[in-house]
Amino acid sequence: MFGRKPELKEGVYVFSVKPNGEYKDYIFGIVTGVEGRQVGVNGVIINPVGLKNKVEQGKAGERSVEILKKPDPDNIILALVYRVEHDNFAEILDLDKDKCDLIPPKVYKLIDGWVRESLPELFNNILSLPDGPEKDQAKRVLRQKMDSVIDKNLKRTIYSISRSLKILN
């Protein structure tokens, strides 16, 4: 087990990117087959439109631009606190031109749960509303969502990001 490099094979989880204008969309999925340098992937593709808008408006820093231009599985969670568009992804990646990084199942479950639970929209609501009753209601909705999440890693990440953004009282 020690010293063995993980290999790209059916059933492992991967992260990839797809160009979308000046920036990149994020792909998380499970490998459905490998044939030579071709890899079938089934998962989700995420367009971080909220962060793109912040950058275009000049309301985001260099780190945000880096996340959009050079995304990796460790930094993209920061893009997912803003509005995203996502869709199912079932395509073939060409290893000669497409990035294809192996990721742990926990990371895949975290990102998949984050998107499927509509957490970007909940965070975006809180971050975009002025102080007042609407923002307080958005915080209550996020707290209710956090309390209803079963996955411990996802719950811990929601709490951690909420705390770091200073949106939970």
PELIN-V398620 format. One line per field, one symbol per residue. ss: DSSP state (H for helix, E for strand, L for the rest). Layout:
ss->???
This chain:
ss->LLLLLLLLLLLLEEEEEEEELLEEEEEEEEEEEEELLEEEEEEEEEELHHHHHHHHLLLLLHHHHHHHHLLLLLLHHHHHHLLLEEEEEEEEEELLLLLLEEELHHHHHHHHHHHHLLHHHHHHHHHHLLLLHHHHHHHHHHHHHHHHLLLHHHHHHHHHHHHHLLLLL
